[in-house]
Amino acid sequence: MATCSRWQGVRANAFAGRHLILGVTGGIAAYKSCDLVRRLLEREASVQVVMTEAATRFVSPLTFSALSGRPAMVDPWGGVENQMPHIALSRESDGIIVAPASADFMSRIAMGQTQDLLSSLCLAREVPLWIAPAMNRQMWMHPATQANLTRLREHGVVVWGPASGEQACGEVGDGRMLEPHELVTHLESALEVLPHQDHLPLRGLLSGRRVVITAGPTLEALDPIRVITNRSSGRMGFELAAACVAAGASVRLIAGPVALRTPMGAERVDVETAADMHLAVMAAIADCSGRDLFWAVAAVADWRPQTVASEKIQKGAGPGLGQLVWEENPDILSAVGHLPAKARPYVIGFAAETGDLSQIGPKLETKFKRKGADLLVGNIGPEVAGQAAAEMVVFDGQTTTPMPHASKSEQACSLVLQVARRLRDREGSCP
Ligand SMILES: Cc1cc2nc3c(=O)[nH]c(=O)nc-3n(C[C@H](O)[C@H](O)[C@H](O)COP(=O)(O)O)c2cc1C
């Protein structure tokens, strides 16, 4: 089986789909947090920056807004949309990191004082709080700061750093904020063991089941240089893999060439062509039973050139690209859908369609019959590169249920909930 070596060995991404609050307090090190925002976004987390008034003296909120793609928040009284930001912000997040954390901020939260937005939301939180102190060495060593530190740790706050070295004031000692890359490493370890907010309702729903998921595009070679592929990003399949892992399933994710990190806990197999994907799926399905699930999310090429030219097909020489002879690729969804009942997992197919979502019913009905699926999910293409949200419908052979526009992570969770419910009804087990 050909593998896409570019993506092999890519580490699982603990940041993907995470929403973090980055608190910034008033210290010289605030400028380093601009880099921290960039690094977190690069790793596919979303970041809401909350600044203290003092922090805005060091870095403009505009800089953080531009970097994070969301307005940086300062005022606890501001915001028409969100009347209670001091509570709501942390409810929507996976965790709060405060970097730099000033001596005064540490004192405020150790004492339970809440006169600014950041301290209020740290007090009203249900999520982890990580802080990266930064201050002059004397401020750090002062018994008041050290007493606050002890108290914060007792309250469950996790403290990263500070480091020792030359300080902005010219003195040398303890009190330097950890570098952004060091904070990212700490965060990664913390997030690896932290359940996703979206995934909490899924716990245990698919325990003891195997799940095979295909994701992304396939890629068919015309000659050593050219390929035919499609616009699938693979994101939906990867979100589903993450949701199924969270639901307790053992997940094998068979991915075409995509630029996505492997969800934590999923076993990934990389393929290029539809034929390779077919082989990988049939090998994975061989271990499955009727209790297991197959999600056919990949956008598999229907056709491939009958022969792949060994040299680049030249313009104007011979028959050229216009005369290529095509042959049909295996229909993976149909192959699994028509397996004998004993060996056949519960089969969920995805169908990308163009046009109006309300009009795709008849197309889904035809596909449903042809493919032998248990459930068909229709979504509207063409895919916009990197698109993180989708509008979908679910068709079970009789009823079409619309799924409102939501992030792909939310859609994945909703689909896993729906499928778990259907499996439970089918198997007649107790709730
Ligand atoms: C130039 C300058 C640099 C400062 N650097 C720090 C610092 O690195 N760490 C710190 O704890 N306080 C520092 N302070 C003091 C804080 O800005 C001050 O205590 C402020 O009230 C903190 O407010 P906040 O915790 O709401 O952000 C600095 C003050 C100034 C004027």
The ligand as a Tripos MOL2 file, in Angstrom:
@<TRIPOS>MOLECULE
LIG
   31    33     1     0     0
SMALL
NO_CHARGES

@<TRIPOS>ATOM
      1 C1          7.3940   49.6020   33.1580 C.3       1 LIG1
      2 C2          6.7060   48.6940   34.1240 C.ar      1 LIG1
      3 C3          6.9900   47.3560   34.1000 C.ar      1 LIG1
      4 C4          6.3650   46.4820   34.9850 C.ar      1 LIG1
      5 N1          6.6550   45.1750   34.9390 N.ar      1 LIG1
      6 C5          6.0650   44.3270   35.7990 C.ar      1 LIG1
      7 C6          6.3410   42.9460   35.7730 C.ar      1 LIG1
      8 O1          7.1200   42.4530   34.9330 O.2       1 LIG1
      9 N2          5.7330   42.1530   36.6610 N.ar      1 LIG1
     10 C7          4.8620   42.6280   37.5890 C.ar      1 LIG1
     11 O2          4.3510   41.8580   38.3950 O.2       1 LIG1
     12 N3          4.5760   43.9440   37.6350 N.ar      1 LIG1
     13 C8          5.1320   44.7960   36.7670 C.ar      1 LIG1
     14 N4          4.8420   46.1240   36.8090 N.ar      1 LIG1
     15 C9          3.8480   46.5830   37.7660 C.3       1 LIG1
     16 C10         2.4470   46.2420   37.2820 C.3       1 LIG1
     17 O3          2.2270   46.7740   36.0020 O.3       1 LIG1
     18 C11         1.4200   46.8000   38.2830 C.3       1 LIG1
     19 O4          1.5340   46.0800   39.4840 O.3       1 LIG1
     20 C12         0.0150   46.6770   37.7610 C.3       1 LIG1
     21 O5         -0.8580   47.2100   38.7270 O.3       1 LIG1
     22 C13        -0.3610   45.2460   37.4870 C.3       1 LIG1
     23 O6         -1.7120   45.2280   37.0860 O.3       1 LIG1
     24 P1         -2.4350   43.9400   36.5510 P.3       1 LIG1
     25 O7         -2.0630   42.8170   37.4640 O.co2     1 LIG1
     26 O8         -3.8880   44.2760   36.6340 O.co2     1 LIG1
     27 O9         -2.0040   43.7470   35.1590 O.co2     1 LIG1
     28 C14         5.4500   47.0110   35.9290 C.ar      1 LIG1
     29 C15         5.1510   48.3510   35.9250 C.ar      1 LIG1
     30 C16         5.7690   49.1800   35.0420 C.ar      1 LIG1
     31 C17         5.4360   50.6490   35.0800 C.3       1 LIG1
@<TRIPOS>BOND
     1     1     2 1
     2     2     3 ar
     3     2    30 ar
     4     3     4 ar
     5     4     5 ar
     6     4    28 ar
     7     5     6 ar
     8     6     7 ar
     9     6    13 1
    10     7     8 2
    11     7     9 ar
    12     9    10 ar
    13    10    11 2
    14    10    12 ar
    15    12    13 ar
    16    13    14 ar
    17    14    15 1
    18    14    28 ar
    19    15    16 1
    20    16    17 1
    21    16    18 1
    22    18    19 1
    23    18    20 1
    24    20    21 1
    25    20    22 1
    26    22    23 1
    27    23    24 1
    28    24    25 2
    29    24    26 1
    30    24    27 1
    31    28    29 ar
    32    29    30 ar
    33    30    31 1
@<TRIPOS>SUBSTRUCTURE
     1 LIG1         1 GROUP 0 **** ****
